[in-house]
Amino acid sequence: MENVARHPKKGHKTLRALVWGAAAALLLLPWVAMQFTSEVNWTGSDFVVFGGMLLLACGSCEIALRVATGTCYLLAAGLAVLGVFLQVWANLAVGIIGNEGNPANLMFLAIPVIGVLGALISRFRPAGMVLTLAAMALTQCLIAIAAWIWVDANILVMTVLFSLWWMTSAGLFSKAARRG
């Protein structure tokens, strides 16, 4: 990691291989599990959706590797991408509010949309990414309030977890902005 900090582009080949390799392994995991148990029963569309999510996450990591100004930027971007991936996956798989069929879960789409728009508007600059991640954390909290008021859902633990996740990423982007 220290070499990556001094020479930001050095070591990216290894990171790329790890990211894409992990994505391939994750995509194969349900297929392998289906060979041994009937508990895992994915359809072709499940694999297509999950593969699309992995492709978007890996593509986001590719962008981060190209624009990274150092290790803090890479860690911040990696956290943000992983957080969005996990939240979307959980929302699609079982739902965050009630179950996956609850239309209130559509509110969570605002978070990745804010992330993408903020990244594009700020041109992936660390200072702009700080504001983007802070907006994502605020949106997470507003969704929790809306869920509590209109759906009577208690998603406090998940809200705290992801809000801290977004703010940790924002803090790392802030550190990257000060260094860059």
Secondary structure per residue as TSV (DSSP state, phi and psi in degrees):
chain	resnum	aa	ss	phi	psi
A	1	M	-	360.0	-35.3
A	2	E	H	-62.1	-39.8
A	3	N	H	-63.8	-35.5
A	4	V	H	-64.9	-36.4
A	5	A	H	-66.3	-41.1
A	6	R	H	-77.7	-36.2
A	7	H	S	-127.3	85.6
A	8	P	T	-52.7	-31.8
A	9	K	T	-86.0	-17.8
A	10	K	T	-73.9	133.2
A	11	G	T	92.9	-7.6
A	12	H	H	-68.2	-28.4
A	13	K	H	-61.1	-42.7
A	14	T	H	-66.3	-43.2
A	15	L	H	-61.9	-42.2
A	16	R	H	-58.8	-46.9
A	17	A	H	-61.4	-40.6
A	18	L	H	-64.9	-44.9
A	19	V	H	-63.6	-51.6
A	20	W	H	-68.7	-35.6
A	21	G	H	-65.8	-42.2
A	22	A	H	-64.2	-38.9
A	23	A	H	-63.6	-44.1
A	24	A	H	-62.4	-42.2
A	25	A	H	-63.9	-42.1
A	26	L	H	-63.1	-38.0
A	27	L	H	-69.8	-33.3
A	28	L	H	-78.7	-25.3
A	29	L	H	-53.7	-49.9
A	30	P	H	-63.6	-36.2
A	31	W	H	-62.9	-43.8
A	32	V	H	-63.8	-44.5
A	33	A	H	-60.8	-36.2
A	34	M	H	-65.1	-21.4
A	35	Q	H	-75.7	-19.5
A	36	F	H	-113.9	-17.5
A	37	T	-	-147.2	149.9
A	38	S	S	-88.3	-3.5
A	39	E	S	-68.2	-30.4
A	40	V	-	-100.8	119.1
A	41	N	-	-139.0	77.8
A	42	W	-	-87.5	144.4
A	43	T	-	-96.3	172.9
A	44	G	H	-58.4	-39.0
A	45	S	H	-67.6	-32.0
A	46	D	H	-60.9	-44.3
A	47	F	H	-66.6	-37.3
A	48	V	H	-65.7	-45.7
A	49	V	H	-63.9	-47.4
A	50	F	H	-64.7	-41.1
A	51	G	H	-61.7	-40.4
A	52	G	H	-62.7	-42.0
A	53	M	H	-62.0	-44.2
A	54	L	H	-64.4	-39.6
A	55	L	H	-63.1	-43.4
A	56	L	H	-63.5	-41.7
A	57	A	H	-65.0	-44.8
A	58	C	H	-66.6	-38.2
A	59	G	H	-62.7	-39.2
A	60	S	H	-64.1	-39.3
A	61	C	H	-65.4	-37.2
A	62	E	H	-60.9	-44.2
A	63	I	H	-60.9	-46.1
A	64	A	H	-59.9	-41.4
A	65	L	H	-64.9	-32.0
A	66	R	H	-76.6	-34.6
A	67	V	H	-103.0	-3.7
A	68	A	-	-57.7	137.8
A	69	T	-	-101.4	1.1
A	70	G	S	160.2	-173.4
A	71	T	H	-63.4	-41.2
A	72	C	H	-60.3	-41.5
A	73	Y	H	-63.0	-46.1
A	74	L	H	-61.2	-43.2
A	75	L	H	-64.6	-43.1
A	76	A	H	-62.0	-46.5
A	77	A	H	-65.5	-42.8
A	78	G	H	-60.4	-43.0
A	79	L	H	-62.4	-44.8
A	80	A	H	-62.9	-45.9
A	81	V	H	-63.8	-45.7
A	82	L	H	-63.2	-41.7
A	83	G	H	-61.5	-46.4
A	84	V	H	-62.5	-44.5
A	85	F	H	-58.2	-48.6
A	86	L	H	-64.9	-40.1
A	87	Q	H	-68.1	-43.2
A	88	V	H	-64.4	-43.4
A	89	W	H	-60.3	-48.2
A	90	A	H	-61.7	-41.5
A	91	N	H	-65.0	-41.4
A	92	L	H	-72.1	-38.3
A	93	A	H	-73.2	-51.9
A	94	V	T	-130.3	-10.1
A	95	G	-	83.1	148.0
A	96	I	S	-97.6	-37.9
A	97	I	S	-105.4	110.2
A	98	G	S	70.5	-115.5
A	99	N	S	-123.8	-179.8
A	100	E	T	-63.9	-17.5
A	101	G	T	-87.7	-6.3
A	102	N	-	-72.3	120.3
A	103	P	G	-62.2	-19.7
A	104	A	G	-62.2	-23.8
A	105	N	G	-65.6	-18.9
A	106	L	G	-62.0	-24.0
A	107	M	G	-58.3	-31.0
A	108	F	G	-69.6	-13.9
A	109	L	G	-65.0	-23.1
A	110	A	H	-61.1	-31.8
A	111	I	H	-66.8	-52.4
A	112	P	H	-65.8	-31.8
A	113	V	H	-63.3	-44.2
A	114	I	H	-61.6	-40.9
A	115	G	H	-61.1	-46.8
A	116	V	H	-66.5	-49.3
A	117	L	H	-61.7	-43.4
A	118	G	H	-62.7	-41.0
A	119	A	H	-64.2	-43.0
A	120	L	H	-68.3	-44.9
A	121	I	H	-62.4	-41.0
A	122	S	T	-83.5	-1.7
A	123	R	T	55.4	36.0
A	124	F	T	64.7	15.3
A	125	R	-	-72.1	142.0
A	126	P	H	-56.9	-42.1
A	127	A	H	-63.0	-39.5
A	128	G	H	-69.4	-33.3
A	129	M	H	-68.6	-30.4
A	130	V	H	-59.2	-48.2
A	131	L	H	-65.0	-38.3
A	132	T	H	-61.8	-47.7
A	133	L	H	-68.5	-34.5
A	134	A	H	-64.9	-39.3
A	135	A	H	-65.1	-36.3
A	136	M	H	-65.2	-41.2
A	137	A	H	-64.7	-42.5
A	138	L	H	-63.3	-42.7
A	139	T	H	-62.0	-40.6
A	140	Q	H	-57.0	-44.3
A	141	C	H	-67.8	-40.5
A	142	L	H	-64.9	-37.2
A	143	I	H	-64.0	-39.8
A	144	A	H	-63.2	-40.8
A	145	I	H	-65.0	-45.1
A	146	A	H	-61.9	-42.0
A	147	A	I	-63.3	-39.9
A	148	W	I	-67.6	-42.0
A	149	I	I	-73.5	-51.0
A	150	W	I	-93.7	-26.5
A	151	V	I	-113.3	-9.8
A	152	D	-	58.3	42.5
A	153	A	-	-106.8	137.1
A	154	N	-	-101.9	103.4
A	155	I	-	-120.5	34.0
A	156	L	H	-59.8	-47.8
A	157	V	H	-61.8	-47.1
A	158	M	H	-64.0	-38.2
A	159	T	H	-64.9	-45.7
A	160	V	H	-62.7	-45.6
A	161	L	H	-57.7	-52.9
A	162	F	H	-72.6	-33.4
A	163	S	H	-63.1	-42.3
A	164	L	H	-65.2	-36.9
A	165	W	H	-59.7	-50.1
A	166	W	H	-64.1	-40.3
A	167	M	H	-71.6	-30.9
A	168	T	H	-65.1	-43.8
A	169	S	H	-62.4	-42.9
A	170	A	H	-60.7	-40.5
A	171	G	H	-62.9	-39.8
A	172	L	H	-69.0	-37.9
A	173	F	H	-64.1	-37.7
A	174	S	H	-62.0	-43.2
A	175	K	H	-63.0	-40.5
A	176	A	H	-64.4	-37.6
A	177	A	H	-65.8	-40.4
A	178	R	H	-66.4	-34.7
A	179	R	H	-78.7	-30.1
A	180	G	-	-85.5	360.0
